[in-house]
Amino acid sequence: MTSQNGAGRNGFDEDAASELVVSGQARQPGRQHDAFGAGGTGDTSGFGRLVAPVPVLESSQRPFGDADADAVYDALERAFPQLGEAVERVVHDRGELTLYVRREALTSLAQTLRDHPDLRFELLSSVSGVDYPDDLTGRRLHSVAHLTSMTYRRRLRVEVSVGDDDPTLPSLTSVWPTADWHEREAYDLFGIIYAGHPGLTRIMMPDDWIGHPQRKDYPLGGIPVDYKGATVPPPDERRSYS
Amino acid sequence: MTPNSGTATSQPYEAGYAESADGRVYTVTGGDWEDILGHGEQDAERIVVNMGPQHPSTHGVLRLVLEIEGETVTEVRLVIGYLHTGIEKSCEYRTWTQAVTFLTRADYLSPLYNEAAYCLSVERLLGITEQIPERATVIRVLVMELQRIASHLVWLATGGMELGATTAMIFGFREREKVLDLLELITGLRMNHAFIRPGGLAQDLPDGTERAIREFLADMPKRIREYHKLLTGQPIWKARMVDVNVLDAAGCIALGTTGPVLRAAGLPWDLRKTMPYCGYETYEFDVPTRLEGDSFARYLVRMDEMGESLKIIEQCLDRLRPGPVMVADKKIAWPAQLSIGSDGMGNSLEYIRNIMGTSMEALIHHFKLVTEGFRVPAGQVYTQIESPRGELGYHVVSDGGTRPFRVHVRDPSFVNLQAVPALCEGGQVADTIVGVASVDPVLGGVDR
């Protein structure tokens, strides 16, 4: 924990951090903060507890140290022989297992996850889009599916990333019909195109809306407000700290 | 835009205009179903009926497009989005604590569930789940179960009204008002409380809370018996609901439907039991289920759930021990110590004296937390809890900053609404009203 052994404050090793990625989002090496954003100096309270191990672009090491996650991954290896090609990386973080899946393999993997007796992810809880404009792989749009196995009471996250220029990935509606509205929402708000969806139309915004409002480069909007002679700028133009 | 020229424009529904002394006058004509459908003799009976988006019999601004043949509904399409306010996007421009105030407004009949699910997510991202004080967790369970009763009572009231049972409406709203009084006593607000915060609660229970809740607990079982007397055996109520809008468990799971609808189809899937959070595994309660899968079964499940919630509330009261309601970590805990001052609610004088006169550290913490907030280590979590309508999930992503990078609400109403066509197609128009009511959608949560 000292700078004598080459590691920075709070055990942060700047040499090993040349390629730091948080769920695909680039972070500048060496910009590690504590709760109040203090870096190498400034915070004299000795508070280092909020410094997190930043997930890297590599997979988590197995075993994950979590019986459920290991069981899911073991079963998946048995049930889906092409797993190595289908999955780019596997991250186990905060007790949750995430599979980063190539879009070509998504449908067959999803079918296996739902039907295999050792997996049985019967319920697709949610599909949500996330926009990482600084994604190191260049595929900024992520479609994140959360699966629930009611039989084994486990959860699994399946994440697929696509680029702005070709935002297409296969729809999950053929495996889980409930994906219908979830995918319409992700299409509407992020512009992710789900091939094979029965009716991929806007669901939140009006049909003739232009743009995808929840992308990071889509402005929040808002107007400045006058208050007793001062002007309060709209939320997205106020000072931000992070 | 073309001058009025009869019907011979290239776009059939383009607004035409004519010049007049008062300026240009536009003529907007609607589409004619005859032109759109172009149907022949065989489906001359087919009519497309629009219901909503402001129909009094729909829960909020929901629009249904029904295709009917005679009295039979052949196709139902739901149109949502009329209440979309961009809550998820707005959260990305606020601190982690401020986001609670937005998210509580998503599903406005169960705001405390929104707050709890979001705060549990943030706490997991921070890695402080274990440090949340016992008292805060017990109070969270207490207010959530109070709200479950309130939410089911609104369902009873509005659902009853939609079937013409106006007494059910009066009864439901009457008792719901009592729950709201309790929540007002505890949180200061009837709805949209922003009471549960990352790290704990905004403030502790005020004096007299326990007595007020115990009075409510003593009164409520009588009221539930009253509802049963009024409705459960009533022939009209049963005729409208029994064997109507049936959906079996397999259909529910395929369509993602959870909550009372799934439990009424026979599957005892309740996240409080199956994937416990907030210490629910230590409370004694049952998960009511029915096998029929029809609207009447959903009614009975909700009625029974109110009774189970009363049991949990009682256990919460017995467990309440004095203690803090906010995490001890001063870099996360919201610093304000609220009290009633001469000019309304504000920081207590004692607290102001402390930060201004005694503790420089406390002043710094107050200033930093209120202006920029705390940072949350990068990563993502998905937390699901059992709201009155089913699985309420929060997918929260942090990039390591003072603001949420992304918050996605998996709202049970949004998902359950997808089942409405499966419930209503093939039934009568009047059963469609029952079908939508039996799912209990709240459009604030659907559209967010």
Interface residues (C-beta under 8 A of the other chain):
Chain A: V22 S23 Q25 R27 H33 D34 A35 F36 G37 S45 F47 R49 L50 V51 A52 V54 P55 D93 R94 G95 E96 T98 E122 L123 L124 S125 S126 S128 G129 V130 D131 V144 H146 T148 M150 R153 R155 R157 W176 P177 T178 D180 W181 H182 R202 I203 M204 M205 P206 P213 Q214 L220 P235 D236 R238 S240 Y241 S242
Chain B: I80 G81 H84 G86 E88 K89 S90 E92 Y93 R94 R124 L125 L126 G127 I253 A254 L255 G256 T257 T258 L267 W269 T274 M275 D329 K331 I332 E361 K368 T371 E372 G373 F374 R375 V376 P377 A378 G379 Q380 V381 Y382 Q384 E391 G393 H395 V397 D399 G400 G401 T402 R403 F405 R406 H408 R410 F414 V415 L417 Q418 D447 R448
